[in-house]
Amino acid sequence: MACLHLLRCGSFTHRHLTECTAILADDDAIILLDDGCYSLADPQLQQLCEQQKLCDCYVIVEHATARALTVPSKHPYKSISINTLAELLFQFDNSITWQ
């Protein structure tokens, strides 16, 4: 069962990213939204994405932009709009919100 993990808190102030990545399955994905967008700079998440131990990692571009963050095109993250979030929720069997 594929799970979509919604990460709403930054990994520099909370341990949610560490806890989330500890239970990730091969077909799971992460969406960075709200203050979770600050995790873009977290080496742990970057390493997971680059080593392809994480199926997909999405960033809601409106939330990153609101925090003066940009998602480089060469980054392993996929930029999506807030409208795409609803579509993704229906593609997964369940979701967990880390907040």
Secondary structure, 3 states (H helix, E strand, C coil): CCEEEEECCCCCCCCHHHHHHHCCCCCCEEEECHHHHHHHHCHHHHHHHHCCCCCEEEEEHHHHHHCCCCCCCCCCCEEECHHHHHHHHHHCCEEEEEC
